[in-house]
């Protein structure tokens, strides 16, 4: 090895006294099958790597294999609890299988994937009412592994993790209407354009089941922004006849409602009760812990679904895996 140059795989082989092929097998972890590497040989290679300070060139290795060893993770906004949880799961799970995540916001994943930027993609951000996406179909035709979180999509050369929120939202609203008559809602502004039953429609249906009117004064939109959700909650809680409960269409909005209540000197849950949607880590760790509607943690599962596709080389039709939602009663509601 020349003075000042970076060590190469050839330097490792010479130091360990083995072939380049042996070093490659040890570094890749491919020690099964017909290739047998003895434990002493493996240890000599690993010791040479440590002594030389050898670091594999990921880009060069990827070019040789025809892979990037990257996985795109498409999300909407890092402020959203679900998106942060998905990005964190990808960062935790993918390296265990030799992949690194590339987090992309909004629609940036489309061009990135069409240009071959990653070996596969996890889609946490897709328009919720979309039943067919041309970019996804094109990637499926190319055999690119994909997993999407969608309530309405069906497998078409990719796998679908399908949230099923309706029953959980109904349970949350039935719990609130059993104890309250003035129930406000902080909703996402885009829900009226969705082609599937929305969280807001679950709020309306819950009021109707209880024989309660839908009062426009008690409904606010957040545009899925923290500052707007916070102001919406302040406005609701300062009404002359303020609500005694708030149903928020997302945990982020629910947490802002708790913050607003504390700002106004109100106690949660004694003065106002709050129910969110999502079962996010932030909601579980808040004080008081957030009562919410949502699935059990699903993000490791989503990432592992994509890893299974990558490692199996499957190009089949795909599978649809349901993720039922339930009501998780915690500290922002009073228990009977």
Secondary structure, 3 states (H helix, E strand, C coil): CCCCCCCCHHHHHHHHCCCHHHHHHHHHCCCCCCCCCCHHHHHHHHHHHHHHCCCCCHHHHHHHHCCCCEEEEEECCCCCHHHHHHHHHHHHHHHHHCCEEEEEECCHHHHHHHCCCCCEEEECCCCCCCCCCHHHHHHHHCCCEEEEECCCCCCCCCEEEEEECHHHHHHHHHHHHCCCCCEEEEECHHHHHCCCCCHHHHHHHHHHHCCCCCCHHHEEECCCCHHHHHHHHHHHHCCCCCCCEEEECCHHHHHHHHHHHHHCCCCCCCCCEEEEECCCHHHHHCCCCCEEEECCCCHHHHHHHHHHHHHHCCCCCCCEEEEECEEECCCCCCCC
